Amino acid sequence: MRKPLRNLIAGCSVLLVAACNSSSPPTSPPVAPDASGHDHAHDHSHAETGPNGGHLVELGDEEYHIEWTHDDKSGLVTLYVLDGAAKNLVPIAAESLTITAKVEDAIEYKLAAVAPSGDPPATAQFELKSPELLVGLQLAGQGTDVSVAVTIEGKEYRGVFEHHDHGHHH
């Protein structure tokens, strides 16, 4: 990891650990325009948080969603692949999902499939324990570009993580 990113992550980690309490419930992401130019202040057929209480990332034109949750203490980041309404899990045949975080240089994080089953093996849940990735996700849209690459039913999607309030006053 390059020094500027390492220094940024180290400094932000200290601030986030001091300010965040993992026992507090997750909150909805702020209303912000997405790639299609509309904001999320109007009603959609999905909630602003996923079924696991996590933050949502849109895939395609709301064809699918990624829900992400985290544990501040352990640095565990979990992704769930959800349908267009952001309500139901969508198992996919993938060994991992890749999140790319970029400040100056891009760093890739591979989140491993959790308990795949069937033939071919499929799952809707992917995890990685990485405090550095967690900090990158929490800094998304604030000088850090963070995205996830997902292939669903043969079609490639890219979701962009945006800044979320996290329910604290930093």
SEBADREN-360043 format. One record per atom (N, C-alpha, C, O): residue in three letters; y, z, x. Coordinates in steps of 0.001 Angstrom, whole numbers, plus 524288, in hexadecimal, padded with zeros to 5 digits. Layout:
<atoms>
ALAYZX...
</atoms>
This chain:
<atoms>
MET7FB7D8000080354MET800008000080000MET804CA8000080389MET804D7802B180785ARG808BA7FD1680229ARG80D707FCB38054CARG810B880199804A4ARG8108C8043080098LYS813BC802D3808B8LYS816D98079E808B6LYS81A9E8081380421LYS81AD480C40801C2PRO81DB5803EE802ADPRO8215D804B17FE46PRO81E98806347F93CPRO8206A809AB7F670LEU81A42803AD7F80BLEU81764804FD7F34BLEU8151580A6E7F3BALEU8154A80D767EFFFARG812E080BB47F83FARG81082810D77F90DARG814AA8151A7F86BARG813B28191D7F5F3ASN81959814327FAAEASN81D8B8180B7FA37ASN81F5F8188F7F493ASN8204981CE57F2B5LEU81FEB814227F1D5LEU821808143A7EC60LEU81D90817397E91BLEU81F0681A887E5F1ILE81893816107E9DDILE8147B818AB7E6DDILE8145181E7F7E81EILE813C4821BB7E49AALA814CC81FD37ED1CALA814A98255D7EE96ALA81936828517EC2AALA8187D82C8E7EA03GLY81DDD8261D7EC7FGLY82270828B37EA47GLY822138293B7E463GLY8234B82D577E236CYS82066825167E1D5CYS81FEE8253A7DC24CYS81B7B828BD7DA68CYS81BCC82B377D64CSER8175C828F87DD7ESER812FC82C6D7DC27SER814D48320E7DBD4SER81364834E67D83BVAL81804833A77DF9BVAL81A00839017DF9FVAL81D36839F57DAB1VAL81C9683DFB7D824LEU820A6836487D957LEU823D8836EA7D4AFLEU82097836FA7CFBCLEU8217883A337CC46LEU81CD28336A7CF61LEU81999833217CAB2LEU8162C837EB7CA0DLEU8159B839ED7C5B8VAL813E1839C67CE52VAL8108E83E667CDF7VAL813D2843147CC4FVAL81212846537C939ALA81885843687CE5AALA81BDB847D07CCF3ALA81DA28477D7C744ALA81E2C84B7C7C4A5ALA81E8A842B87C55FALA820BF8421A7C028ALA81CB88416E7BBDEALA81DD0842A07B757CYS8182283F917BD2DCYS8144083E517B930CYS81063842C07B86ECYS80ECC845597BC27ASN80EF6843877B3ABASN80B06847687B259ASN806D0844807AF66ASN807C3842A37AB12SER80224844127B1A8SER7FE05840E27AF4FSER7FC31842F47AA10SER7F962840397A746SER7FDBA847BE7A8A1SER7FC08849C87A398SER7FF89847F679F25SER7FE3C848BE79A94SER803FB845887A06ASER80760843B579C32SER8053E83EA4799F8SER8031183B7C79CDFPRO805D183DC6794D8PRO803A88391479272PRO806B58344179420PRO80B698349879512PRO8041682FBB79483PRO806C782AF4795EAPRO80A758294F79187PRO809A682A9D78CF8THR80E7E8267079300THR8123F824A578F2CTHR8125081EC278EF0THR8100B81C2179244SER814E981CB178B02SER815528171078A56SER818DA814CB78E7DSER81C938175679029PRO817B780FEB79039PRO81B3880D69793E4PRO8206880C2D79130PRO8208F80B9D78C6APRO824B580BC07943CPRO829B280A98791CCPRO829C88051378F9EPRO826BC801BE79146VAL82D418041D78BEEVAL82DDA7FEED789BAVAL8306E7FB8278DCEVAL834A87FCC578FBAALA82DEE7F73678F23ALA830037F39F7930CALA82E597EE26791B3ALA82A297ED6578F75PRO831867EA4879302PRO82FF57E4ED791F2PRO82B227E38879522PRO82A907E55179990ASP827B97E06A792F6ASP823377DEA1795E9ASP824097D8F579761ASP8283B7D6CE79672ALA8201D7D682799A7ALA8208C7D12979B98ALA821E27CD4B79748ALA824207C9327986DSER8209D7CE6A79264SER821B47CAC578E22SER827527CB3B78C2BSER828FB7C836788D1GLY82A4A7CF1478E4AGLY82FB67CF9878CD5GLY830B87D32878833GLY8353D7D3FC786C9HIS82CA57D54C785C9HIS82D9A7D8D678170HIS82C9B7DE6A7832BHIS829C77DF6B786EDASP82F097E21278047ASP82E327E778781C2ASP82A0C7E9E077E3EASP828697E79277A5AHIS8286B7EE8577FB3HIS824497F11A77CCDHIS826637F51B778F8HIS823997F8BE77781ALA82B4A7F47F77750ALA82D817F82A7738EALA82BB17F6F976E06ALA82C137FA5076A95HIS829BC7F24A76D23HIS827EC7F0EC767EBHIS8221F7F1FD7675AHIS81F667F2E276B36ASP8203F7F1E376287ASP81ACB7F32776188ASP8171F7EEF776393ASP8182F7EA4B7632AHIS812DA7F0B5765BFHIS80E967ED6676782HIS809B77EF45764C6HIS809C07F33D7620FSER8058B7EC6376581SER800A07EE067632BSER7FDD47F1F1766A9SER7F94C7F33A765B1HIS8007F7F3E076AC3HIS7FE187F7B976E34HIS801D87FC3376F45HIS806917FBBE76E7BALA7FFB2800717710CALA802D6805047725BALA805968041C77790ALA8045D8006677A5DGLU809458077D778D4GLU80BF78071F77DD7GLU808D3809CF78229GLU809F88091A786C7THR804F080CD6780B6THR8014980F0878478THR7FBD680D5D782C5THR7FAEF80C1D77E38GLY7F83980D5F78681GLY7F2E580BC978557GLY7EFC281024782D5GLY7F1B48147F78234PRO7EAE280EFD78164PRO7E790812DD77ED3PRO7E6408179078241PRO7E48881B9878046ASN7E70D817147876BASN7E61581B7178AFFASN7EB2C81E2E78C7AASN7EB428216079011GLY7EF6C81CED789B5GLY7F47581F5978AC3GLY7F75481D0978F6BGLY7FB3D81F377912CGLY7F56D8189D79174GLY7F7C4816467961BGLY7FBEC81242794F8GLY7FD0B8110279077HIS7FE2B810497991AHIS8024B80C61798F7HIS7FFD7806F979851HIS7FB848060979A33LEU8029A80362795A5LEU8007E7FE357948FLEU803157F9F6797DCLEU807C87FA1C798E2VAL7FFEB7F6347997BVAL801AC7F18C79C3BVAL7FFBA7ECEB79913VAL7FB167EC94797DAGLU8033C7E960797C1GLU801DE7E4D3794A1GLU7FF467E0A9797FFGLU800E07DFBA79C6ELEU7FB387DE27795D3LEU7F8987D9BC79858LEU7F9357D500794D1LEU7F7DA7D53679035GLY7FB407D0B5796F6GLY7FC2D7CC1B793C7GLY8006F7CD5578FCFGLY803B07D0C3790B2ASP800687CA9178B7CASP804297CB937874EASP801C77CF8A78399ASP800B27CE5F77F10GLU800F77D451785A4GLU7FE707D898782DDGLU7F8E67D7427811DGLU7F7017D93C77D29GLU7F64D7D3CF7842EGLU7F0D97D28F78304GLU7ED5B7D73D78441GLU7E9A17D86078170TYR7EEA17D9E67887DTYR7EBCC7DE8B78A39TYR7EFBF7E24D78C84TYR7F4527E0FA78D2FHIS7EDF17E70078DB9HIS7F1307EAEA79048HIS7EDEC7EDC97945CHIS7E9207EDF57940FILE7F0997EFFC79818ILE7EE507F3BC79BB9ILE7F0E17F8ED79A74ILE7F5A97F94879A1BGLU7EDB67FCEA799C4GLU7EFC0802347993CGLU7EEAC804E779E60GLU7EA5C8047E7A077TRP7F288807AC7A076TRP7F18C80A9A7A549TRP7F2EA8104D7A496TRP7F6F5811BF7A26CTHR7EF58813727A686THR7F000819147A672THR7EF9B81B047AC0DTHR7EDD3818347AF86HIS7F14881FD27ACE2HIS7F11E821ED7B233HIS7F09E827D27B217HIS7F1F582A657AE42ASP7EEA7829E17B665ASP7EE6282F807B73AASP7F1CD830A17BBF6ASP7F07C82F1C7C054ASP7F62E833487BB1EASP7F9E2834437BF54ASP7F783837657C3D0ASP7F8C68366F7C85ALYS7F42083B167C29BLYS7F1E083E6B7C6B3LYS7EE2A83B737CA47LYS7EE8A83BE67CF0CSER7EA988386F7C80ASER7E6A4835D17CB36SER7E83D8305B7CCF8SER7E60082E427D0ACGLY7EC1882E077CA58GLY7ED9C828AE7CB9AGLY7EA19824A17C912GLY7EA4B8200A7CA7FLEU7E6D5826467C548LEU7E351822AB7C29ELEU7E65C81F367BEDFLEU7E9308211D7BB7BVAL7E5BD81A107BF89VAL7E8218163B7BC13VAL7E3B88138C7B920VAL7E001811A77BB85THR7E4188135F7B3F7THR7E020810E47B0B1THR7E2AF80CA17AD75THR7E6C080D7A7AB09LEU7E03E807FF7AD6DLEU7E1F8803A07AA35LEU7DDF1802AC7A5FELEU7D93F803057A6F4TYR7DFCB801767A149TYR7DC6D8000679CEFTYR7DE2E7FAA479B07TYR7E2DB7F9C079A53VAL7DA8A7F71679A31VAL7DBBD7F1F779802VAL7DB687F27A79213VAL7D7657F41678FF6LEU7DFB17F11478F65LEU7E00A7F1AF789BBLEU7E12E7EC7A78715LEU7E2EE7E8C078990ASP7E02A7EC4E78212ASP7E1387E7A277EEEASP7E7187E6EE77E18ASP7EA3B7EA017800CGLY7E88A7E2DE77B2FGLY7EDFD7E1A677A37GLY7F0EC7E5D57773CGLY7F5AA7E659777D5ALA7EE267E8DC77400ALA7F0977ED1E77117ALA7F0E77F21D77451ALA7F3147F60377287ALA7EEBE7F20A7790EALA7EEAB7F68E77C93ALA7EBDE7FB2C77A1FALA7ED7A7FFA777ACDLYS7E7A77FA137773FLYS7E4BB7FE3C774A4LYS7DF0D7FE7E77662LYS7DCE0802C0776E3ASN7DC9B7F9F977750ASN7D7027F9D27787BASN7D5FB7F80077E0AASN7D8B17F49B7801ALEU7D1F87FA5A7806ELEU7D05E7F8D3785B2LEU7CE1A7F34F7859ELEU7CB8B7F1C0781DCVAL7CF117F062789D1VAL7CCF57EB2278A7AVAL7C9EE7EB0B78F9BVAL7CC477EA50793BDPRO7C4C47EBC378F70PRO7C1B27EB9E79440PRO7C1DD7E62D796BCPRO7C1667E2367940DILE7C2897E61479BE1ILE7C28A7E12779EC3ILE7BE967E17C7A333ILE7BD637E5B87A522ALA7BC997DD037A4C4ALA7B8CA7DCBF7A90EALA7BBC17DC437AE2EALA7BC997D7F07B01DALA7BD547E0AF7B061ALA7C0207E0CB7B55AALA7BE767E5A57B859ALA7BDD07E9D67B615GLU7BDC77E50D7BD77GLU7BC6E7E9897C0B9GLU7C12C7ECEA7C1E5GLU7C0AD7F18E7C30ESER7C5D57EA807C192SER7CA9C7ED607C2ACSER7CF497EA717C060SER7CEEC7E5D87BF04LEU7D3A27ED317BFFCLEU7D8AC7EADA7BEB3LEU7DC387EBDB7C35DLEU7DBA67EFCB7C610THR7DFDF7E8507C450THR7E35C7E8D57C8C4THR7E8F27E9B57C6F6THR7EB127E6B17C3E1ILE7EB497EDE97C8F5ILE7F0D27EEF17C827ILE7F3877EDA57CD4BILE7F1CF7EF577D174THR7F7BE7EAA67CCFFTHR7FACE7E9527D199THR800137EC0A7D12FTHR802DF7EB687CD53ALA801657EF117D52DALA8066B7F1C27D570ALA8096F7EF867DA0FALA807537EEFA7DE59LYS80E677EE3C7D924LYS811777EBD57DD4ALYS816DF7EE427DD9ELYS819D17EE487D9D1VAL8181F7F04D7E234VAL81D697F1E27E375VAL81F757EDC07E73AVAL822ED7EABA7E5D7GLU81D607ED997EBEAGLU81E777E9647EFA2GLU819AA7E5F17F019GLU819F77E1307EF6DASP8153C7E85F7F140ASP810447E59B7F19BASP80CE47E7287ECFBASP80D397EB8B7EB09ALA809A97E38B7EB41ALA806297E4A17E6DEALA801747E7C57E8B7ALA7FF307E6A37ECCDILE800057EBAD7E5B4ILE7FB5A7EECA7E6C3ILE7F7E97EE647E1F4ILE7F9BD7EF297DD92GLU7F2F57ED317E2BFGLU7EF507ECB67DE5FGLU7EBEB7F1907DDF1GLU7EA107F3AD7E1D8TYR7EB277F3487D916TYR7E7CB7F7B97D7E9TYR7E38B7F5CA7D439TYR7E4B57F37E7D02ALYS7DEA57F6B57D59DLYS7DA3D7F5187D255LYS7D84C7F9CE7CF4BLYS7D6C27FDC07D192LEU7D8617F95B7CA1DLEU7D6787FD7C7C6B4LEU7D0FB7FBFC7C501LEU7D0377F7DD7C2A5ALA7CD3A7FF3B7C629ALA7C7B77FE187C529ALA7C6507FEB67BF6EALA7C8658020E7BCADALA7C2B97FB647BDB5ALA7C0AA7FBB27B85FALA7BDE7800EB7B79FALA7BB2B802C57BB1EVAL7BE9F803487B30BVAL7BC2C8084A7B1C2VAL7B7CC807487ADD9VAL7B8B98053A7A99AALA7B30F808BC7AF4CALA7AE69808827ABF2ALA7ADAA803497A920ALA7AD32803317A457PRO7AD8B7FEE77AC0EPRO7AC897F9EA7A964PRO7A7097F9D37A71DPRO7A3687FC1D7A94ASER7A67B7F71D7A2A7SER7A1567F6B67A038SER7A0C77F15F79DB2SER7A4A17EE9679CF7GLY79BFF7EFF579C61GLY79AE37EAFF799D9GLY7996A7E6D079DC1GLY798EA7E7D77A26DASP798BA7E20D79BC8ASP797597DDA579F23ASP79AA57D8F079D99ASP799987D69B79987PRO79E887D7707A09BPRO7A0067D9B87A5A2PRO7A2B67DEFF7A4D2PRO7A4E07E00D7A0A8PRO7A28A7E24E7A8E4PRO7A4FD7E7757A86EPRO7AACF7E6F67A73EPRO7AD937E3EF7A9C1ALA7ACA57E9F27A369ALA7B2287E9CA7A1DDALA7B4137EF4F7A0BDALA7B10C7F2C079F4ATHR7B91E7F0117A170THR7BBA87F5097A047THR7C15E7F3FF79F0BTHR7C3717EFD87A04CALA7C3DE7F7BF79C9AALA7C9757F76079B7BALA7CC877FB6079EA5ALA7D1457FBD179E01GLN7C9DC7FE547A217GLN7CC5A8028D7A4FAGLN7CBBD801BF7AAD3GLN7C782800757ACB7PHE7D0138028A7ADB6PHE7D031801D07B35DPHE7D34D806487B5BEPHE7D741807E97B38BGLU7D18B8084F7BA45GLU7D41480CE07BC95GLU7D4A080C707C279GLU7D1A1809C17C51BLEU7D89A80F307C474LEU7D95980FDA7CA14LEU7DC57814EC7CADELEU7E038815E67C833LYS7DA8E818247CE82LYS7DD6281CDC7CFF4LYS7E0E081B6A7D48DLYS7DF0481AB67D8EESER7E5EA81AFB7D384SER7E9A48195C7D788SER7EF0C81B7E7D63FSER7F1CB8194B7D2F7PRO7F09C81FC27D8CCPRO7F5E3821CB7D7F3PRO7FA1981DB07D92DPRO7FE3081D907D6A6GLU7F91281A557DD14GLU7FCDE816457DE79GLU7FD8C812617D9FAGLU801F2810DF7D8BFLEU7F938810BC7D782LEU7F99080D2A7D316LEU7FC8180FC87CE9BLEU7FFCD80D527CC1DLEU7FB5D814A87CD96LEU7FDFA817817C95ELEU803E5817907CA36LEU806DD816B47C687VAL8059B8188E7CEFAVAL80B31818877D024VAL80D618130A7CF48VAL811938126B7CD03GLY80A8C80F137D116GLY80C4B809B27D041GLY80CE6808687CA82GLY810AF805DB7C8FELEU8092E80A287C73ELEU8097C8093A7C19ELEU80E2380C137BF3CLEU810C7809FE7BBCCGLN80F20810C37C10BGLN81372813C67BEEDGLN818C2811A77C0B2GLN81CC5812D67BE52LEU818C280E847C4E0LEU81D9280C127C6C7LEU81E108066C7C4F7LEU821C4803BA7C66CALA81A63804A17C1D3ALA81A6E7FF327BFFBALA81FA07FDF57BD65ALA82197800F17BA2DGLY821CC7F9827BEDCGLY826B97F7D77BC9FGLY82B7E7FA5C7BF0FGLY82FE57F9377BD80GLN82AB07FDC07C2D5GLN82F078005E7C583GLN82EA17FF487CB5FGLN82E78802E07CE90GLY82E787FA517CCAEGLY82DF47F8C57D223GLY8285A7F7AF7D3C1GLY827607F5E57D81CTHR824B87F8BF7D04FTHR81F377F79B7D150THR81D497F3FE7CD05THR81D9A7F54A7C867ASP81B447EF6B7CE91ASP818EE7EBC47CADAASP8131F7ECEC7CA9CASP810707ECB77CE98VAL8112B7EE227C5FFVAL80BAF7EF8C7C55AVAL8095D7EC3F7C0F8VAL80B947EBE27BCB7SER804D77E9D57C211SER802497E6947BE23SER7FC5E7E72D7BE8DSER7FA4C7E8FF7C27EVAL7F9BA7E5997BA61VAL7F40F7E5CE7BA34VAL7F20E7E0607B8D1VAL7F4567DDAA7B591ALA7EDC77DED47BB4FALA7EB437D9D67BA2DALA7E6387DAE97B737ALA7E30E7DE237B8DCVAL7E5777D8267B2C5VAL7E0E87D8F97AF76VAL7DEF77D3AD7AD87VAL7E2137D0587ABFCTHR7D9D17D2EA7AD9DTHR7D7807CE457AB45THR7D46F7CFFD7A67CTHR7D0DB7D32D7A6DFILE7D5E17CDD47A1EAILE7D3487CF2979CFDILE7D17D7CA1C79A79ILE7D4A17C69C79979GLU7CC767C9BE79975GLU7CA197C5227970FGLU7CBB27C020799E3GLU7CCFF7BC3279771GLY7CB907C05D79F1CGLY7CCA67BBCF7A254GLY7D2667BA917A31BGLY7D3AA7B6EC7A5F9LYS7D5EA7BD777A0AALYS7DB877BC817A132LYS7DDF87C0C07A495LYS7DCF77C5657A3D9GLU7E13A7BF0D7A857GLU7E3CC7C2CB7ABCBGLU7E8E27C4B87A967GLU7EBED7C1B17A73BTYR7E9BF7C9D57A9D9TYR7EE7F7CC4E7A7E9TYR7F0EE7CF697AC58TYR7EE3D7D1377AFE5ARG7F6107CFFD7AC12ARG7F8E57D3507AFBFARG7FC7D7D6C07AC83ARG7FFB77D4D27A983GLY7FBE77DBCA7AD24GLY7FF3E7DF807AA6BGLY802E37E2217AE3FGLY801577E3617B2A0VAL807B37E2F97ACA5VAL80BA57E5617AFFFVAL80CB97EAEE7AE11VAL80DE77EBC97A97CPHE80C4D7EEA17B1A0PHE80D657F4147B065PHE8134E7F4DB7B082PHE815FB7F2EC7B402GLU8154C7F7B37ACA6GLU81ADB7F8E37AC5DGLU81B9B7FEB27AD0EGLU817F1801C37AC88HIS820668002C7AE3CHIS8219E805B37AECFHIS820DA8087C7A999HIS822168065A7A579HIS81ED180D3E7A9D1HIS81E538107E7A525HIS820D5815C77A63BHIS8212C817867AAB3ASP8228A818377A21EASP8257381D1F7A280ASP8221E8219E7A483ASP82420825027A746HIS81D28821BF7A33BHIS81978825D97A4C1HIS81ADE82B177A24FHIS8189382F1A7A3A5GLY81EB082B0D79EADGLY81FE382FD579BC9GLY822B4833F179EE2GLY823198386679D1FHIS824B08329D7A373HIS82773836737A6B3HIS82D08834A97A794HIS82E51830157A6D9HIS8303A838397A91BHIS83597836EB7AA94HIS835F1837737B070HIS8371783BAA7B274HIS834F9833387B32EHIS834F8833547B8EFHIS83A75833117BAF3HIS83B4B8331C7BFB0
</atoms>
